[in-house]
Amino acid sequence: MQQKFQPPSPAPQIQGVLEAVSAGQLTVEQALERLSHDQTVAIDNATVDIGRASRCRFGEVIYGEGKSPALITSIARTQLDRSQNALVTRLNQVDAAAICESFEHTYYHHVARTLRIGSSPVPLAVKLLNERNIKRPLVAVVTAGSTDAPVAAEALQTLAWMNVATIEFTDIGVAGPQRLLAAVPRLRQAAVVVVVAGMEGALPSALGGHLPCPIIAVPTSVGYGSCFGGITALLGMLSSCASNVTVVGIDAGFKGGYVAGLIATQLEEAFAV
């Protein structure tokens, strides 16, 4: 049966403001101020882009490396005060522990080096657990080898922050083609596939010929000297003859997950019934 196209629904922040106006909790002027696309909040040493969730569907992500725990805490608190859950990437375990002391609901993933902070309990990941949500667009995250796990974990935690349903396939690289072929039937259920691979970076191309969906290739810095810190995998993926493969930067699990999450979210909203 052909699905009817529907325009994307308002971001949750917009819907919340409109409901507050309807309930008499906000004036129209206050609502306009909150919905301003240029809305920012200045704090010590940072300007938080609160309006990004309205413009871009998801809020600002905090790059943790090089930032103090105090600054990250201030940014995340500013986001939570405006009903935006926070995602911090590239954060070490010591700083994460210090930040978590200031919030009730957090989840730190030590492999991904990500911290998620919410106004309610933060789940590990969004899974397809029952028939009710089986029709949700699914993002598969695939690793070629076990050493690609940190980059894949960053992608998975990004997708969880975006409330996108995921499924994970580990260690199915081209060195063992039987493992890859065994996974193909389940991979065909995915709306988008994020493929994380180092070495020669062949896995996205190998999957491209089997799957009818976008493949986002994430090269990793895993490999011997001739891999040049991921450049070999990057160039191999950029040179892929598989038409459905596109590529992000080396070790950019966040970027691969985020783009996949945007595709899945737009599909879910556009074809909601």
C-alpha positions in Angstrom: 0.0 0.0 0.0 1.4 3.4 -1.0 2.2 5.6 2.0 0.9 9.1 2.1 3.5 11.8 2.4 3.2 14.1 5.3 5.4 17.2 6.0 7.8 16.9 8.9 6.2 17.6 12.3 7.5 20.5 14.5 10.5 20.0 16.6 9.6 18.9 20.2 10.7 22.3 21.5 8.4 24.2 19.2 5.4 21.9 20.1 6.1 22.4 23.8 6.1 26.2 23.4 2.8 26.1 21.4 1.2 23.9 24.1 2.4 26.4 26.8 0.7 29.3 24.9 -2.5 27.3 24.6 -2.5 26.5 28.3 -1.9 30.2 29.1 1.5 29.6 30.6 3.3 31.8 28.0 2.3 34.9 26.2 2.6 35.2 22.5 5.6 37.6 22.9 7.3 35.1 25.2 6.7 32.3 22.7 8.2 34.3 19.9 11.3 35.0 22.0 11.8 31.3 22.7 11.3 30.3 19.1 13.7 32.8 17.7 16.1 31.1 15.3 18.9 33.4 16.5 18.3 32.5 20.2 21.6 32.1 22.0 22.5 32.1 25.7 25.9 33.6 26.7 27.7 32.0 29.6 31.2 32.2 30.8 33.5 31.2 27.9 30.8 30.0 25.6 27.7 31.0 23.7 25.1 28.2 23.7 23.1 27.9 20.5 19.7 27.1 21.9 17.9 27.9 18.6 19.7 25.1 16.8 17.1 22.5 17.8 14.4 24.6 16.1 16.5 25.2 13.0 18.2 21.8 12.6 15.9 19.3 14.4 18.5 18.5 17.0 20.3 20.6 19.5 23.9 21.6 19.7 26.4 18.8 20.5 29.2 19.5 22.9 32.7 18.5 21.7 34.3 17.6 25.0 38.0 17.5 24.2 39.8 20.6 25.5 36.8 21.8 27.5 36.8 21.9 31.3 34.2 19.9 33.2 32.9 23.2 34.7 32.3 24.6 31.2 30.7 21.4 29.9 28.5 21.4 33.0 27.3 24.9 32.3 26.6 24.3 28.7 24.6 21.1 29.5 22.7 22.8 32.3 21.7 25.6 29.9 20.4 23.0 27.4 18.5 21.0 30.0 16.9 24.2 31.4 15.4 24.6 27.9 14.2 20.9 27.5 17.2 19.9 25.3 19.0 16.7 26.3 22.8 17.0 26.0 25.4 14.9 24.1 29.1 15.3 24.9 31.6 13.6 22.6 35.3 12.9 23.0 35.2 13.1 26.8 37.6 11.2 29.1 36.4 9.2 32.0 37.8 11.4 34.7 36.1 14.6 33.4 32.9 12.6 32.8 32.7 11.5 36.4 33.1 15.1 37.6 30.3 16.3 35.3 27.9 13.5 36.3 28.0 14.7 39.9 25.9 17.8 38.8 23.1 15.9 37.1 20.6 13.2 38.1 20.3 11.4 34.8 23.5 10.6 32.9 25.0 7.8 30.8 28.7 7.7 30.1 30.0 5.2 27.5 33.7 4.7 28.2 34.3 3.0 24.8 32.6 5.7 22.8 33.8 8.4 25.1 30.4 10.0 25.0 28.2 11.4 27.8 24.5 11.8 27.5 22.6 14.0 30.0 18.8 14.0 30.2 15.9 15.2 32.2 14.8 11.6 32.6 16.7 8.2 32.7 19.0 7.9 29.7 18.8 4.5 27.9 21.9 2.7 26.5 20.4 2.6 23.0 17.0 2.6 21.2 16.2 -1.0 20.1 13.4 -2.5 18.1 11.9 -4.5 21.0 8.3 -5.2 19.9 5.9 -5.1 17.0 4.7 -1.6 17.9 8.0 0.0 16.8 9.2 -2.5 14.3 8.0 -0.2 11.5 10.4 2.6 12.7 13.3 3.3 10.3 16.2 1.2 11.5 19.9 2.3 11.4 22.4 -0.6 11.3 25.9 0.1 12.5 28.5 -2.4 11.2 32.1 -2.9 12.1 34.7 -4.6 10.0 36.7 -5.6 13.0 36.6 -5.6 16.8 39.2 -2.8 16.9 36.7 -0.5 15.1 34.4 -0.7 18.2 35.2 2.8 19.7 34.2 4.6 16.5 31.0 2.4 16.1 30.1 3.0 19.7 30.3 6.8 19.1 27.9 6.4 16.2 25.5 4.2 18.3 25.5 6.7 21.2 24.8 9.6 18.9 21.8 7.7 17.4 20.5 6.8 20.9 20.7 10.6 21.7 18.6 11.2 18.6 16.1 8.5 19.6 16.7 6.5 16.5 16.3 2.7 16.6 19.5 0.8 15.9 20.9 -2.7 15.4 24.6 -3.6 15.6 26.8 -6.0 13.6 30.3 -6.5 14.8 33.4 -8.0 13.2 32.0 -8.9 9.8 34.8 -7.6 7.6 35.8 -8.9 4.2 38.5 -11.1 5.6 35.7 -13.5 6.5 33.2 -13.1 3.6 30.9 -15.8 5.1 30.2 -13.6 8.1 29.3 -10.7 5.8 26.9 -12.8 3.7 25.2 -14.2 6.7 24.4 -10.7 8.0 23.0 -9.4 4.7 19.3 -10.6 5.1 19.0 -8.7 8.4 20.9 -5.7 7.1 18.3 -5.4 4.3 15.8 -4.4 7.0 17.7 -1.2 7.7 16.9 2.2 6.2 20.5 3.4 6.5 23.7 1.5 7.3 26.8 3.0 8.9 29.8 1.0 8.1 32.9 1.4 10.2 36.2 0.0 8.8 39.9 0.5 8.8 42.7 -1.3 7.0 41.9 -1.1 3.3 38.3 0.1 3.9 36.7 -2.4 1.6 33.6 -3.3 3.6 31.3 -0.4 2.5 31.8 -1.4 -1.2 31.2 -5.0 -0.5 28.0 -4.2 1.3 27.0 -1.7 -1.3 26.3 -4.3 -3.9 23.9 -6.2 -1.5 21.8 -3.4 0.0 19.1 -1.0 -1.3 19.8 1.8 1.1 22.3 4.6 1.8 25.6 3.5 3.2 27.6 5.9 5.3 31.2 4.8 5.4 33.3 5.8 8.3 37.1 5.1 7.9 39.0 4.4 11.0 42.7 4.8 11.8 43.0 1.1 12.5 45.7 -0.7 10.5 49.4 -1.3 9.8 51.9 1.3 8.7 50.7 1.4 5.1 47.2 2.4 6.3 48.7 5.8 7.2 46.4 6.4 10.1 43.2 5.8 8.1 44.1 7.6 4.9 44.2 4.4 3.0 40.7 3.4 4.2 39.4 7.0 3.5 40.7 7.0 -0.1 39.5 3.5 -0.7 36.0 4.4 0.4 36.0 7.7 -1.6 36.9 5.6 -4.6 34.1 3.1 -4.1 32.3 2.0 -7.2 29.2 1.3 -5.2 26.7 4.0 -6.0 25.0 4.1 -2.6 28.2 4.7 -0.6 29.1 8.1 0.9 32.0 8.9 3.2 32.7 10.9 6.3 36.0 11.7 8.0 38.5 9.4 9.7 37.2 8.1 13.1 34.2 10.3 12.7 31.6 8.0 14.4 29.6 11.0 15.6 29.3 12.4 12.1 28.3 9.0 10.5 25.7 8.4 13.2 24.3 11.9 13.0 23.8 11.9 9.3 22.2 8.4 9.5 20.0 9.6 12.3 18.8 12.6 10.3 17.9 10.4 7.4 16.0 8.0 9.6 14.2 10.8 11.5 13.0 12.4 8.3 11.8 9.1 6.9 9.8 8.5 10.1 8.2 11.9 10.2 7.5 12.1 6.5 5.8 8.8 6.2 4.1 8.6 9.6 0.6 7.2 9.4 
